[in-house]
Amino acid sequence: MQCVPNFSEGRDKEKIDLIVESFRNKDKVKLLDYGFDRDHNRLVVTAVGAPTELKAALIEAIGKAVELIDMTSHEGQHPRMGAVDVVPFIPIKNVTMEEAVAISKEVAQEVSEKYGLPVFLYEKSASSNQRENLAAVRKGEFEGMAEKMKQTDWQPDFGPVQPHPTAGCVAIGARMPLVAYNVNLNTANLQIATTIAKNVRQVGGGLRFCKAMGVELKERGITQVSMNLTDFTRTSIYQAHEMVRMEAKRYGVSIIGAEVIGLLPMQALTDVAEYYLGLENFSINQVLETNLME
């Protein structure tokens, strides 16, 4: 099973190391990747492992985040509602979605009891249709969650009915793999990036499996369209990239770079190569590493 927890810390390397350490040197758990960003002020960890062992490592990491991160003084470009903002479980080899949902609920109950964290179940684990979309759950962010949780429809699935005073709330659930893909623009105008994001994402009439927002990268003096492609087989990287390019032209803005956050399936990249190179009858089986893994 794979897990990609997102923590609201991208600036303090000492805190980052302490959180990531929870996934190191653990039996049947492997830390695949982690990355952090000052502008987003966010840490994204990718780990895989046997469900029981991965669950234990994750609960340890959540405990460290609750201890180390004070959301009352947190600020960054990425939306967030807690020290541990979101914890998705992704079924991979020999694990079903039903098993991923079950483990997500086990973790949700345990961290709510152990750390006093309100937990919202989302995506495939959601307790209602309105909680499936992470953006809907997170709306209001840390500063607005106390008021939001007074509503009957927005009380947490587990834990207290008010946010943890310094660690806020967390969303935990199971989902299919997504691709986190960001496109950088040669403008410092955040309104342009935000408008492009609105036009590209599904809720704005754009790509079906795309979530997007505009982000200001202050240290670089540019902006970014930050995207999550929730089903790369139906909304590909190249489709998202080209739509951003097309929308940017309206403002005389160009793409100056792009980045992938975390890990992504090989097929997502071969789809891009096939499109831009105009490859005919191309198959992932023509990739050398695919054959070496057999």
C-alpha positions as CSV (number, residue, x, y, z in Angstrom):
1,M,0.0,0.0,0.0
2,Q,1.1,3.6,-0.7
3,C,0.5,6.6,1.5
4,V,1.2,10.2,0.6
5,P,0.7,12.4,3.7
6,N,0.9,16.2,3.4
7,F,2.3,18.1,6.3
8,S,2.0,21.9,6.8
9,E,5.8,22.5,7.1
10,G,8.1,23.4,4.3
11,R,10.6,25.9,5.9
12,D,12.0,24.4,9.1
13,K,14.4,21.6,8.0
14,E,14.8,20.4,11.6
15,K,11.0,19.8,11.9
16,I,10.9,18.2,8.5
17,D,13.6,15.8,9.3
18,L,11.9,14.7,12.5
19,I,8.6,14.0,10.7
20,V,10.3,12.2,7.8
21,E,12.3,10.1,10.3
22,S,9.1,8.3,11.2
23,F,9.3,6.5,7.9
24,R,13.0,5.5,8.0
25,N,14.4,2.2,9.1
26,K,11.0,0.6,9.7
27,D,10.4,-3.0,9.0
28,K,8.2,-3.5,5.9
29,V,8.0,0.2,5.3
30,K,10.0,2.1,2.6
31,L,10.3,5.8,2.3
32,L,10.2,6.5,-1.5
33,D,10.3,10.2,-1.7
34,Y,9.8,13.5,0.2
35,G,9.8,17.1,-0.9
36,F,9.1,20.4,0.7
37,D,8.6,24.0,-0.6
38,R,9.0,27.3,1.2
39,D,6.3,29.1,-0.8
40,H,3.7,26.4,-0.4
41,N,5.1,25.8,3.2
42,R,4.3,22.1,2.8
43,L,6.0,18.7,3.1
44,V,4.8,15.8,0.9
45,V,6.0,12.3,1.9
46,T,5.6,9.2,-0.2
47,A,5.9,5.8,1.5
48,V,4.9,2.3,0.8
49,G,4.6,-0.8,3.0
50,A,2.6,-3.6,4.5
51,P,-0.7,-2.1,5.8
52,T,-0.1,-2.7,9.5
53,E,3.5,-1.4,9.5
54,L,2.7,1.6,7.3
55,K,-0.1,2.5,9.6
56,A,2.2,2.5,12.6
57,A,4.8,4.7,10.9
58,L,2.1,7.1,9.8
59,I,0.6,7.4,13.2
60,E,4.0,8.2,14.6
61,A,4.6,10.9,12.0
62,I,1.2,12.5,12.7
63,G,2.1,12.6,16.4
64,K,5.3,14.4,15.6
65,A,3.5,16.9,13.3
66,V,0.9,17.6,16.0
67,E,3.7,18.3,18.5
68,L,6.0,20.4,16.2
69,I,3.6,22.4,14.0
70,D,1.7,25.4,15.3
71,M,-1.0,26.4,12.8
72,T,-1.8,29.6,14.6
73,S,1.4,31.1,13.1
74,H,1.4,29.1,9.8
75,E,1.2,30.8,6.5
76,G,1.8,29.6,2.9
77,Q,0.4,29.6,-0.6
78,H,-1.1,26.1,-0.3
79,P,-4.6,25.7,1.2
80,R,-4.4,23.8,4.5
81,M,-6.6,23.1,7.5
82,G,-4.1,21.3,9.8
83,A,-0.6,20.4,10.8
84,V,-1.3,17.1,9.0
85,D,-3.5,18.5,6.2
86,V,-4.4,15.3,4.2
87,V,-3.5,11.6,4.4
88,P,-4.4,9.6,1.2
89,F,-4.0,5.8,1.1
90,I,-3.5,4.5,-2.4
91,P,-4.0,0.8,-3.2
92,I,-1.1,-0.6,-5.3
93,K,0.2,-4.2,-5.6
94,N,-1.9,-6.9,-3.9
95,V,-4.1,-4.3,-2.1
96,T,-7.8,-3.5,-3.0
97,M,-9.5,-0.2,-2.7
98,E,-11.8,-1.7,0.0
99,E,-8.7,-2.5,2.1
100,A,-7.3,1.0,1.6
101,V,-10.6,2.4,2.8
102,A,-10.6,0.1,5.8
103,I,-7.0,1.2,6.9
104,S,-7.9,4.8,6.4
105,K,-10.7,4.5,8.8
106,E,-8.6,2.7,11.3
107,V,-5.9,5.4,11.2
108,A,-8.6,8.1,11.4
109,Q,-10.1,6.6,14.6
110,E,-6.7,6.1,16.2
111,V,-5.2,9.5,15.6
112,S,-8.5,11.2,16.7
113,E,-8.3,9.3,20.0
114,K,-4.5,9.5,20.5
115,Y,-3.9,13.1,19.5
116,G,-7.3,14.8,19.9
117,L,-7.5,15.5,16.2
118,P,-10.8,16.0,14.4
119,V,-10.8,13.8,11.2
120,F,-12.8,14.1,8.1
121,L,-13.0,11.1,5.8
122,Y,-12.8,12.0,2.1
123,E,-12.7,10.5,-1.4
124,K,-13.5,6.8,-1.4
125,S,-13.7,6.8,2.4
126,A,-16.1,9.7,2.6
127,S,-19.2,9.3,4.8
128,S,-21.3,11.5,2.4
129,N,-21.2,12.8,-1.1
130,Q,-20.3,16.4,-0.1
131,R,-17.2,15.1,1.7
132,E,-15.7,13.3,-1.3
133,N,-14.0,16.4,-2.7
134,L,-11.0,17.4,-0.6
135,A,-11.5,21.1,-1.6
136,A,-15.0,21.1,-0.1
137,V,-13.7,19.5,3.1
138,R,-10.8,22.0,3.4
139,K,-12.9,25.1,2.5
140,G,-12.4,27.7,5.3
141,E,-9.0,26.4,6.0
142,F,-7.5,26.4,9.5
143,E,-8.8,29.8,10.4
144,G,-12.4,29.0,9.5
145,M,-12.8,25.4,10.5
146,A,-14.0,26.2,14.1
147,E,-17.0,28.1,12.7
148,K,-17.6,25.6,9.9
149,M,-17.7,22.6,12.3
150,K,-20.6,24.2,14.2
151,Q,-22.7,23.2,11.3
152,T,-24.4,19.8,11.6
153,D,-23.3,18.8,8.1
154,W,-19.6,19.6,8.8
155,Q,-19.0,17.8,12.1
156,P,-16.0,15.5,11.9
157,D,-16.3,11.8,11.3
158,F,-13.9,11.1,14.2
159,G,-12.6,13.1,17.1
160,P,-13.7,16.4,18.9
161,V,-16.2,18.7,17.3
162,Q,-13.7,21.6,17.4
163,P,-10.3,21.9,15.9
164,H,-7.2,21.0,17.8
165,P,-5.9,24.4,19.1
166,T,-2.6,24.3,17.3
167,A,-2.9,21.3,14.9
168,G,-6.3,22.0,13.4
169,C,-8.0,19.2,11.5
170,V,-7.0,16.4,9.1
171,A,-8.6,14.7,6.1
172,I,-7.9,11.0,5.7
173,G,-9.1,8.7,2.9
174,A,-8.4,6.3,0.1
175,R,-8.1,7.3,-3.5
176,M,-6.6,6.2,-6.8
177,P,-3.1,7.6,-7.8
178,L,-3.0,11.2,-8.9
179,V,-0.4,13.3,-10.6
180,A,0.7,16.6,-8.9
181,Y,1.8,18.8,-11.7
182,N,2.7,22.4,-11.6
183,V,3.3,24.9,-14.4
184,N,5.4,28.0,-13.9
185,L,4.5,31.3,-15.7
186,N,6.7,34.3,-16.5
187,T,4.5,36.7,-14.6
188,A,4.3,37.9,-11.0
189,N,0.6,38.7,-11.4
190,L,-1.2,36.2,-9.2
191,Q,-4.6,37.2,-10.6
192,I,-3.5,35.9,-14.0
193,A,-2.4,32.6,-12.6
194,T,-5.6,32.3,-10.6
195,T,-7.8,33.0,-13.6
196,I,-5.9,30.5,-15.7
197,A,-6.4,27.9,-13.0
198,K,-10.1,28.6,-12.8
199,N,-10.5,28.0,-16.5
200,V,-8.4,24.8,-16.5
201,R,-10.0,23.0,-13.6
202,Q,-13.2,21.0,-13.8
203,V,-15.3,23.2,-11.7
204,G,-14.5,26.1,-14.0
205,G,-15.6,24.2,-17.1
206,G,-12.1,22.9,-17.9
207,L,-10.6,19.5,-17.8
208,R,-12.7,16.7,-16.2
209,F,-10.1,15.3,-13.8
210,C,-8.2,18.4,-13.0
211,K,-8.0,20.5,-9.8
212,A,-6.0,23.7,-10.1
213,M,-5.1,26.9,-8.3
214,G,-2.9,29.9,-8.8
215,V,0.2,30.2,-6.6
216,E,2.6,33.0,-6.0
217,L,6.3,32.0,-5.9
218,K,7.6,35.1,-4.2
219,E,11.2,34.1,-4.0
220,R,11.4,33.6,-7.7
221,G,9.2,36.5,-8.7
222,I,6.8,34.4,-10.7
223,T,3.5,32.6,-10.4
224,Q,2.4,29.0,-10.9
225,V,-0.7,27.0,-11.9
226,S,-0.6,24.2,-9.4
227,M,-2.7,21.1,-10.5
228,N,-3.8,17.7,-9.3
229,L,-4.7,15.4,-12.1
230,T,-7.0,12.9,-10.3
231,D,-7.2,10.4,-13.2
232,F,-4.2,10.8,-15.5
233,T,-5.6,8.2,-17.9
234,R,-8.5,10.5,-18.7
235,T,-6.9,13.9,-18.1
236,S,-3.3,13.6,-19.1
237,I,-0.3,15.8,-18.2
238,Y,0.0,17.0,-21.8
239,Q,-3.6,18.0,-21.9
240,A,-3.3,20.1,-18.7
241,H,0.0,21.6,-19.9
242,E,-1.4,22.6,-23.3
243,M,-4.5,24.1,-21.8
244,V,-2.5,26.2,-19.4
245,R,-0.4,27.4,-22.4
246,M,-3.5,28.2,-24.4
247,E,-5.1,30.2,-21.6
248,A,-1.8,32.0,-20.8
249,K,-1.6,33.3,-24.3
250,R,-4.7,35.5,-23.7
251,Y,-2.6,37.5,-21.2
252,G,0.7,37.5,-23.2
253,V,2.2,35.1,-20.6
254,S,4.4,32.1,-21.4
255,I,5.2,28.9,-19.6
256,I,8.8,28.9,-18.3
257,G,8.9,25.5,-16.6
258,A,7.0,22.8,-14.9
259,E,7.5,20.3,-12.1
260,V,6.1,17.0,-10.8
261,I,5.6,16.8,-7.0
262,G,6.2,13.4,-5.5
263,L,6.0,10.2,-7.6
264,L,3.9,9.4,-10.6
265,P,3.1,6.3,-12.7
266,M,5.4,5.6,-15.7
267,Q,2.4,5.5,-18.0
268,A,1.8,9.2,-17.2
269,L,5.2,10.1,-18.7
270,T,5.0,7.7,-21.7
271,D,1.7,9.2,-22.6
272,V,3.4,12.6,-22.7
273,A,6.3,11.3,-24.9
274,E,3.8,9.6,-27.2
275,Y,1.9,12.9,-27.7
276,Y,4.8,15.3,-28.2
277,L,6.9,13.0,-30.3
278,G,4.0,11.8,-32.4
279,L,4.9,8.2,-31.8
280,E,2.7,5.7,-33.6
281,N,1.6,2.4,-32.1
282,F,3.8,3.0,-29.0
283,S,3.5,0.7,-26.0
284,I,4.8,1.0,-22.5
285,N,6.3,-2.4,-23.2
286,Q,8.9,-0.7,-25.4
287,V,10.3,1.0,-22.3
288,L,13.5,-0.8,-21.3
289,E,12.9,-0.6,-17.6
290,T,9.4,-2.1,-18.0
291,N,11.0,-5.3,-19.4
292,L,13.7,-5.4,-16.7
293,M,11.1,-5.4,-14.0
294,E,9.4,-8.5,-15.3
